[in-house]
């Protein structure tokens, strides 16, 4: 039985004060664990009175504890007069002016802020917190001193390899990045190049979606690097790669105890993810997919129309294909993004989709998860978001597209790979085939 997210009574994150929504278990900005609502912080500013300044004016020093400055940070408010007539009231119990002066002592300078307690130094080899710089990080990735979530390696990833580049980002609302990608290049038996991009999106409602997407991307990429140099037709190679990815994700379901250790709050079902990939080889453009991640074609000459090259395995796509709704109605429904195909042990039936195209003009292949296309759904919207120089600067283009999704709200993980497709101008027509 699935678990309903525990609602929090907080309106702002205790760690970074970002606004929260009911049901959040983690802060989308800093990853703060909200499962246990802490008591409201108490604000008790302390005031330390300094000795009179040399010109006779008194100085007040405020040590702030309201979170707007670091520990011990102070604002000095000094008088500007020089008469020396201004005196601060003597504190209760202070000796009178006629009393003998006390003997000098080695008391600390009152103008120096009191030192805050220092957290225990992490043991040798332990990871140090990037926020407080003093606490050690536990096995779940949180500081044992201040509680801040530590940046994960997968929170933001970038890779550029020759004529292919990819960028993946956690987004603004998720506490971790459940997407993954793989890009690579190899050679066909005749020595001509082949370029590969695989993008996977973990299914958040499943166990260990981050591991599922990583396993699928790696397995598909390795299968293609093994089959393409042997001379396997790229479309067949893509089919076999998707099958290999499915087997890698299925293998994760054989470790139920580890799934519970990974995340005790998540309903325990089989790890799952979607997959979309593209191959450029021998003048062909091959795409393959299972799920709702997509491939778009954006011509270099923007006077030519762009196109979406994949069809979603989703409830909305089924409604449109059956003629029960138009596209606008289907995607406005709350069930629109419910996927009907995925990789995982509990998938109904594995049905890899592949398609082969022979473009007659140069363009850009955009391979992405729904974290991007939710903010540029149609082919025209995606083409408008792609920078004009993305063909020459694919990594920069991928960075711009991820930024487009983050600017739009970043409610999901965002991953995109760009493959520039060059065609010699020879007046050839185009052809395509799908399975």
ZADO-140613 format. One record per residue (C-alpha): residue number from 1; residue in three letters; x, y, z. Coordinates in steps of 0.001 Angstrom, whole numbers, plus 500000, padded with zeros to 6 digits. Example, Ala and Ser with C-alpha at 12.3 -4.5 7.8 and 13.67 -1.06 7.14 Angstrom:
1  ALA  512300  495500  507800
2  SER  513670  498940  507140
END
This chain:
1  UNK  500000  500000  500000
2  UNK  501375  503384  499101
3  UNK  502079  505837  501845
4  UNK  500556  509286  501989
5  UNK  503225  511987  502445
6  UNK  503261  513446  505912
7  UNK  502127  517058  505900
8  UNK  504365  519569  507584
9  UNK  503217  522466  509729
10  UNK  505992  524668  508448
11  UNK  505418  527335  505842
12  UNK  509141  527915  505308
13  UNK  512146  525595  505315
14  UNK  514059  525775  508653
15  UNK  517311  525434  506720
16  UNK  516994  528060  503970
17  UNK  513562  529700  504543
18  UNK  512309  528733  501081
19  UNK  508476  528476  500897
20  UNK  507126  524956  501438
21  UNK  504026  523222  500133
22  UNK  501787  520853  502132
23  UNK  503059  517310  501895
24  UNK  506716  518196  501253
25  UNK  509068  515690  502907
26  UNK  512182  517545  501785
27  UNK  512983  521143  500991
28  UNK  513256  521512  497226
29  UNK  515960  524171  497557
30  UNK  518392  522725  500132
31  UNK  517128  519188  500751
32  UNK  516295  519762  504445
33  UNK  514520  516715  505944
34  UNK  511015  517875  506926
35  UNK  509698  514538  508216
36  UNK  510095  515741  511825
37  UNK  508861  519320  512291
38  UNK  511281  521178  514586
39  UNK  510208  523652  517203
40  UNK  510037  527270  516105
41  UNK  513448  528892  516472
42  UNK  513821  531366  519335
43  UNK  515347  534721  518563
44  UNK  517208  536151  521555
45  UNK  519659  538824  520399
46  UNK  522333  539535  522981
47  UNK  523811  542980  523577
48  UNK  527390  543410  524711
49  UNK  528378  546852  525984
50  UNK  531863  547966  525053
51  UNK  534217  550208  526986
52  UNK  534092  553945  526161
53  UNK  535843  554848  522939
54  UNK  538978  556950  523006
55  UNK  537069  560139  522132
56  UNK  534795  559658  525091
57  UNK  531824  558294  523142
58  UNK  530324  554986  524092
59  UNK  530015  552125  521648
60  UNK  527284  549501  521573
61  UNK  527899  546190  519872
62  UNK  525043  543877  518906
63  UNK  525765  540189  518495
64  UNK  523057  538876  516192
65  UNK  521536  535422  516596
66  UNK  518609  535863  514194
67  UNK  520151  533908  511349
68  UNK  520862  536981  509183
69  UNK  524560  536891  509938
70  UNK  527075  534283  510914
71  UNK  527775  533355  514563
72  UNK  529405  536249  516357
73  UNK  528670  538760  513564
74  UNK  528113  542232  514972
75  UNK  526887  545685  513987
76  UNK  528830  548561  515633
77  UNK  526891  551690  516567
78  UNK  529414  554320  517757
79  UNK  528748  557871  518954
80  UNK  530304  560773  517034
81  UNK  530565  563354  519835
82  UNK  533861  564244  521434
83  UNK  532812  565897  524715
84  UNK  533139  562758  526802
85  UNK  530072  563772  528896
86  UNK  527942  560835  527738
87  UNK  527904  557921  530172
88  UNK  526118  554615  530100
89  UNK  523999  553694  533133
90  UNK  525921  551539  535544
91  UNK  524644  548001  535653
92  UNK  522936  546819  538828
93  UNK  525414  545782  541488
94  UNK  528298  547769  539981
95  UNK  530673  549521  542488
96  UNK  530150  553242  543046
97  UNK  532562  555921  541869
98  UNK  533890  556348  545422
99  UNK  534784  552711  545841
100  UNK  538417  551675  545415
101  UNK  539324  550534  541930
102  UNK  539425  546761  541625
103  UNK  542717  545096  541009
104  UNK  543507  544437  537335
105  UNK  542454  541015  536116
106  UNK  542947  539042  532954
107  UNK  539253  539166  531974
108  UNK  538591  538900  528231
109  UNK  538114  542064  526200
110  UNK  534323  542747  526279
111  UNK  534525  544107  522723
112  UNK  535344  540615  521471
113  UNK  532205  538569  520759
114  UNK  531858  535437  522826
115  UNK  532925  532372  520937
116  UNK  530191  529994  519921
117  UNK  530492  526327  520867
118  UNK  532416  524529  518177
119  UNK  531126  521236  516878
120  UNK  533339  518238  517199
121  UNK  535864  518008  514402
122  UNK  535077  515195  511976
123  UNK  537273  512160  512335
124  UNK  540094  511671  509892
125  UNK  538711  510586  506538
126  UNK  535140  511682  507323
127  UNK  533395  514043  504927
128  UNK  533039  517625  506201
129  UNK  529776  519583  505845
130  UNK  529870  522206  503095
131  UNK  527428  524445  505026
132  UNK  528821  524742  508570
133  UNK  532304  523454  507665
134  UNK  532580  521705  511034
135  UNK  530159  518783  511241
136  UNK  530666  515362  509749
137  UNK  528275  513936  507146
138  UNK  526293  510789  507923
139  UNK  525639  507912  505545
140  UNK  522351  509511  504390
141  UNK  524145  512648  503200
142  UNK  523134  515009  506029
143  UNK  525365  516990  508386
144  UNK  525300  515646  511955
145  UNK  525894  519168  513262
146  UNK  523586  521512  511296
147  UNK  521364  519020  509449
148  UNK  521979  520399  505956
149  UNK  521762  518014  503024
150  UNK  525048  517756  501200
151  UNK  525325  518269  497434
152  UNK  525225  514961  495621
153  UNK  527408  514239  492632
154  UNK  524291  513679  490527
155  UNK  522577  516945  491502
156  UNK  524114  518550  488409
157  UNK  526023  516662  485716
158  UNK  527484  517805  482414
159  UNK  529397  515976  479703
160  UNK  530633  516959  476260
161  UNK  532126  514361  473944
162  UNK  532982  515536  470459
163  UNK  529721  516353  468713
164  UNK  527398  515304  471542
165  UNK  526734  516958  474915
166  UNK  524359  516375  477810
167  UNK  523334  518184  480997
168  UNK  521264  516866  483902
169  UNK  520010  518841  486906
170  UNK  518070  518008  490059
171  UNK  515633  520867  489471
172  UNK  514139  523146  492102
173  UNK  511633  520880  493830
174  UNK  513091  517365  494013
175  UNK  515452  516416  496828
176  UNK  517625  514335  494474
177  UNK  518252  513796  490770
178  UNK  516528  510622  489549
179  UNK  517522  511162  485890
180  UNK  520620  509750  484262
181  UNK  522304  509847  480847
182  UNK  525123  508337  478826
183  UNK  526816  509778  475741
184  UNK  529477  508056  473684
185  UNK  531095  507751  470284
186  UNK  532346  504711  468421
187  UNK  533076  503599  464853
188  UNK  531198  501366  462424
189  UNK  533055  498549  460625
190  UNK  533751  500875  457665
191  UNK  535408  503378  459997
192  UNK  532634  505974  459870
193  UNK  531628  507497  463220
194  UNK  528593  506638  465307
195  UNK  527321  508972  468043
196  UNK  525093  507760  470884
197  UNK  522949  509538  473492
198  UNK  520816  507747  476099
199  UNK  518559  509598  478578
200  UNK  516644  507872  481393
201  UNK  514080  509207  483869
202  UNK  513525  507330  487144
203  UNK  509893  506675  488125
204  UNK  509545  508572  491413
205  UNK  506750  506385  492792
206  UNK  509008  503310  492539
207  UNK  511849  502221  494785
208  UNK  515359  503488  494008
209  UNK  514458  505371  490821
210  UNK  517885  506996  490723
211  UNK  519575  503593  490613
212  UNK  517136  502379  487958
213  UNK  517884  505248  485588
214  UNK  521643  504924  486096
215  UNK  521574  501170  485486
216  UNK  519445  501543  482349
217  UNK  521566  504308  480810
218  UNK  524798  502430  481445
219  UNK  523502  499089  480147
220  UNK  522026  500580  476960
221  UNK  525191  502535  476218
222  UNK  527428  499495  476748
223  UNK  525222  497367  474498
224  UNK  525451  499902  471673
225  UNK  529218  500250  472009
226  UNK  529463  496477  471670
227  UNK  526997  495942  468797
228  UNK  527594  498926  466491
229  UNK  531292  498172  465793
230  UNK  530282  494584  464933
231  UNK  528100  495822  462107
232  UNK  524659  495404  463685
233  UNK  522174  497705  461968
234  UNK  521687  500771  464187
235  UNK  517934  500249  464480
236  UNK  518379  496631  465586
237  UNK  521185  497703  467895
238  UNK  518853  500227  469547
239  UNK  516203  497543  470084
240  UNK  518752  495233  471695
241  UNK  520086  498076  473848
242  UNK  516613  498785  475279
243  UNK  516207  495076  476103
244  UNK  519595  495108  477862
245  UNK  518566  498208  479832
246  UNK  515337  496506  480912
247  UNK  517263  493483  482152
248  UNK  519593  495725  484170
249  UNK  516641  497438  485864
250  UNK  514892  494105  486493
251  UNK  517997  492883  488317
252  UNK  517633  495668  490885
253  UNK  514294  494209  492020
254  UNK  516119  491148  493366
255  UNK  517423  493171  496317
256  UNK  514301  494028  498401
257  UNK  516180  494422  501691
258  UNK  518494  496995  500163
259  UNK  515490  498920  498834
260  UNK  514170  499361  502389
261  UNK  517573  500556  503616
262  UNK  517722  503064  500762
263  UNK  514480  504878  501609
264  UNK  512172  503631  504352
265  UNK  509402  506063  503427
266  UNK  508995  504897  499838
267  UNK  506454  502264  498870
268  UNK  508368  499093  498078
269  UNK  507759  498194  494458
270  UNK  510154  497341  491668
271  UNK  512672  499998  490579
272  UNK  511578  501547  487275
273  UNK  512504  504204  484732
274  UNK  511824  505413  481212
275  UNK  514405  505461  478426
276  UNK  514913  507396  475222
277  UNK  517941  507255  472992
278  UNK  519361  508358  469667
279  UNK  522072  507085  467329
280  UNK  523655  509001  464453
281  UNK  525435  506586  462143
282  UNK  525906  506145  458409
283  UNK  523714  509123  457525
284  UNK  520836  507695  459561
285  UNK  519149  509038  462661
286  UNK  517815  506231  464880
287  UNK  515600  506846  467909
288  UNK  514316  504366  470463
289  UNK  512171  504744  473570
290  UNK  509977  503282  476270
291  UNK  507979  505754  478351
292  UNK  507382  509479  477962
293  UNK  510870  510905  477442
294  UNK  511177  512417  473962
295  UNK  513306  513199  470910
296  UNK  512801  516421  468897
297  UNK  514254  517470  465547
298  UNK  515173  521163  465150
299  UNK  516472  522120  461669
300  UNK  519412  524492  461492
301  UNK  517386  526531  459009
302  UNK  514559  527667  461284
303  UNK  512358  528441  458274
304  UNK  511841  524659  458062
305  UNK  509420  523083  460541
306  UNK  510704  521202  463616
307  UNK  509241  517825  464577
308  UNK  508770  515474  467501
309  UNK  510143  512027  466606
310  UNK  508681  509927  469449
311  UNK  505209  509113  470784
312  UNK  504655  508949  474530
313  UNK  503711  505779  476356
314  UNK  501206  507707  478465
315  UNK  497518  507968  479283
316  UNK  497161  511206  477312
317  UNK  498774  509745  474199
318  UNK  496464  506742  474367
319  UNK  493404  508972  474619
320  UNK  494525  510975  471578
321  UNK  495405  507848  469578
322  UNK  492003  506355  470335
323  UNK  490246  509534  469205
324  UNK  488602  510000  472598
325  UNK  490186  513420  473221
326  UNK  492129  516003  471317
327  UNK  495680  516704  472438
328  UNK  494800  519859  474384
329  UNK  492067  518089  476341
330  UNK  494164  515007  477044
331  UNK  497194  516871  478353
332  UNK  495016  519122  480508
333  UNK  493728  516071  482388
334  UNK  495362  515223  485719
335  UNK  496027  511697  484409
336  UNK  497911  512970  481357
337  UNK  501416  512045  482503
338  UNK  500569  508606  483873
339  UNK  502926  506379  481890
340  UNK  501763  503139  480289
341  UNK  505215  501827  479395
342  UNK  508441  501680  481412
343  UNK  511480  499549  482219
344  UNK  511117  497491  485390
345  UNK  510208  494102  486765
346  UNK  506571  495124  487213
347  UNK  506134  496491  483668
348  UNK  503129  494986  481901
349  UNK  505076  494033  478798
350  UNK  508303  495351  477331
351  UNK  507586  496954  473957
352  UNK  510653  498855  472715
353  UNK  509808  501452  470066
354  UNK  512383  502323  467405
355  UNK  512319  504569  464360
356  UNK  514817  505287  461589
357  UNK  515127  508596  459716
358  UNK  517369  509874  456918
359  UNK  517357  513674  457213
360  UNK  517931  515665  454024
361  UNK  519178  518757  455869
362  UNK  521309  519567  458885
363  UNK  519677  519981  462247
364  UNK  519832  519373  465962
365  UNK  518574  516258  467751
366  UNK  517140  517036  471221
367  UNK  516874  514013  473547
368  UNK  515166  514921  476834
369  UNK  513055  513940  479823
370  UNK  509683  515473  480630
371  UNK  511449  517774  483079
372  UNK  512319  519823  479989
373  UNK  509447  519245  477585
374  UNK  506882  520131  480257
375  UNK  508090  523698  479607
376  UNK  508401  523339  475813
377  UNK  505903  520679  474836
378  UNK  505280  521264  471147
379  UNK  508008  521001  468524
380  UNK  507664  524720  467818
381  UNK  508083  525596  471502
382  UNK  511131  523370  471790
383  UNK  512685  524930  468666
384  UNK  512086  528396  470115
385  UNK  513898  527425  473326
386  UNK  516958  526016  471504
387  UNK  519686  528667  471073
388  UNK  520555  529597  467494
389  UNK  524175  528485  467945
390  UNK  523402  525146  469615
391  UNK  524665  523269  466542
392  UNK  528116  524794  467027
393  UNK  527985  524815  470859
394  UNK  525964  521764  471962
395  UNK  527035  521896  475622
396  UNK  526072  525548  475889
397  UNK  522796  524752  474142
398  UNK  522027  521980  476644
399  UNK  522828  524340  479526
400  UNK  520438  526934  478100
401  UNK  517644  524368  477782
402  UNK  518092  523207  481375
403  UNK  517985  526862  482410
404  UNK  514753  527258  480449
405  UNK  513160  524499  482545
406  UNK  514478  525933  485810
407  UNK  513211  529399  484896
408  UNK  509826  527844  484181
409  UNK  509601  526371  487681
410  UNK  511941  523367  487700
411  UNK  509330  521090  489272
412  UNK  511069  517938  488002
413  UNK  514557  516677  487319
414  UNK  515786  517990  483953
415  UNK  518005  516121  481505
416  UNK  518778  516908  477865
417  UNK  521315  515688  475314
418  UNK  522028  517506  472039
419  UNK  523412  515838  468918
420  UNK  524171  518093  465931
421  UNK  523352  516231  462692
422  UNK  525298  517431  459660
423  UNK  524159  516693  456099
424  UNK  526101  517514  452957
425  UNK  523959  519561  450599
426  UNK  523260  517198  447695
427  UNK  519517  517477  447195
428  UNK  518733  514051  448598
429  UNK  515215  513273  449725
430  UNK  514285  511869  453111
431  UNK  512966  508527  454179
432  UNK  511947  506978  457441
433  UNK  510758  503723  458917
434  UNK  509310  502827  462325
435  UNK  508648  499726  464379
END
